[in-house]
């Protein structure tokens, strides 16, 4: 991997004379030519040049790290990760902690402006994972979206638990739980915009005085359980401005964007209702357990409206629907919900989540249509009750110019959803009036992730539901959640031919197979360990056995609706551990992804920088900018 040198060229030329040495030199040159030709041939197949096309680069495009960075920074423990996608910056990070076992790790990320002919210039320094108590060194991965160069996202994986004393004294996570830390940080701009100049004039001499668009930080944390989800940045970040987070219980699509008040170009990224679910051509018939329906059916109230030309349903079907709706109403009232006369009915959702009205005039489940509304046959179909969408606007407090108190800086994280005893805000759509805080049983980390949003100066941004009250720049965070256990139960109940054998499932693992950023479709594979009765054709005593299967589901980020793609057969687990089952399952997913792989243009990739080499006890040889063929030799 070292750059070619003059001595190497001279030695090669010296052996290029007659005799065996010359023949050896010609053979070596032939191998090099063949290697390049092979690599160019692969371009026709893969669609892009391999980053290892040239194993050696000329010295004019290679620089030594020691020549462009002061030794003070190297002694301070900077770990250099790599080039940004644009090639303008080199990123590094530092981690620091005290000498005792009770000290926390503190992480900082740095942007250095790169120029081949001069030293690196430090342009930004931020603290990652705001005020989190991190007790062990993290695997860090810094990622950039395919086309969104305005921000980076940093993942911190806690793969090793703290020592036993800390676990017992401080109730930290054990070997069955891992903490995932996520920070999204704005990238320093090439030049100062008008808003940044205004911020600099308001705070002269402060290098962190930036506008919100170029100076925001967003932090969150969640915990995953065994089998720990695989990290798939190529799929999780395939859609610009959106990240898919697998929390072990749900798949959360998060979209982060910055806008200015009065900006008419605002476009909702998730759940924009740009596509509608197909309406059935005939009334639903009772399904046999042996014959799964073409599409999964959702909650009874969420059935699409019938066209005016279709025949009226039979009284038996109408009675059945009314009976099921009454069961849902009674179940909600038994859980402490208000009666139907007091508030509009809400479809039951996964894990106790509730479907709330969107800003568009969609009919709520069970709600009577307004007097001036069109006939029922022309009304839009109400959304399924399992859809859970939240949107919050984050703004700086008016007149806020000082650092927050230590007890307040991280309050948004711990008093948000799922981390505090009483939620500070509930995940309602921005256009609805601010309701009373919902019951804590509905507010857990399976529904919505909590966020802390700050600017570079450490000031907290306040969450708001109403866009009309926003002045200046504001940050929008959208979340769309798919609950795995709800999906599993629905798919088995409606689409599995072996549904009548099913008893219960014990564990599951989710792998993303594909993400289409144009259609906003996410294809996931759900590996499932379950108990089921053997087939009636099998001889012997009919006792439940352990089986493994997989469910493929397509999730639409435009509508929040999922559809069953396929349901696998039951495979009995005989003498296998759960670890071997999940290992085989993930290998089959990798094989499936490789079969479906379609080459993309060189600019449509997710740039990833990681400290994995450090945790393996080694170091990178070079930091390579493959697009501009520039190397920093470490």
Order of alpha helices (4+ residues) and beta strands (2+ residues): alpha-alpha-beta-alpha-alpha-beta-beta-beta-beta-beta-beta-alpha-beta-alpha-beta-alpha-beta-beta-alpha-beta-alpha-alpha-beta-beta-beta-alpha-beta-beta-beta-beta-beta-alpha-beta-alpha-beta-beta
